[in-house]
Amino acid sequence: MAMSAGGMCLDPKWFLVKTKALNETRVHKRLTGAGYEVLFPKIRRKSKRHRGLFEMRPLFPTYLFVRFDGDELKTIKYTHGVARVICFGLEPHEVGEEIIAAVRARMNEEGIVKLEPKKVSLSPGQRVKIGEGPFAGLDAIFVEEMPDRERVVLLLDAVSSYKLTIEKDSLEG
């Protein structure tokens, strides 16, 4: 429990923070260094540049889960490398503890998530449900497959203008 300047007890919640491209590690280091609890799940992928080697990549590119008090929103938002805190309306959108627990359950002690490959064949306009990750349980519309064939672009029903790129493995047909 954190104490605010007014001496009132605050209960930090989990929020989704969008970083600038390729800034996930930098923002993770800055925020954990400042004492925030940050969840940064990664996956091990075959390197496209070096045959036979694996590289670490973010499970959700440009997204981190950060636990903070609502009154610390400005501090998080203006951290170097942060693009924005995901909000629905004016309020930051709280990520449920069950989602955090589900992500944590799939991570090992190094923060690596092992994905089970799923064969998903989708056509543009098809309705899907997101099965895991920060948007688990939400309905979306499939837009397109990314060139690396492991990620797809979805249009979230909840926010019709909000496009989201996620791992294909996170979908349920």
C-alpha angles and dihedrals in degrees: 000000000000124000119225124217089262091058092247119138114245128195112219115223132198118258135178114247121196114211129200113265114293092002098106096104093043093050091044090055093046095049097042088046088055090053101260123139107240130183113207110171115195136189131212111234134178109263114248090205102043118045114226094013128110127214133198116246131176114264088219106030111223093006131106130172111230128185114215145135117267091244090060092062094108092051091053094041093052096045108125109263096023115121096188147314110257109252134178102209111333097323123084109251110247116224111222120244089238090062091048089048091049092051092045091049090059094048125088122214091279091054093253120146120205110217122208108220113242126189106231121176113187136172125211112273093024115140115236138174119228106236102192144005130054093323097045113153095021121123118233143169119243111239108172146328118251120239092252087060092220096087134052136195116237134185109222114228091212092062107022094198094049112103117193133191114208140161111278089229089068093068132096116204 
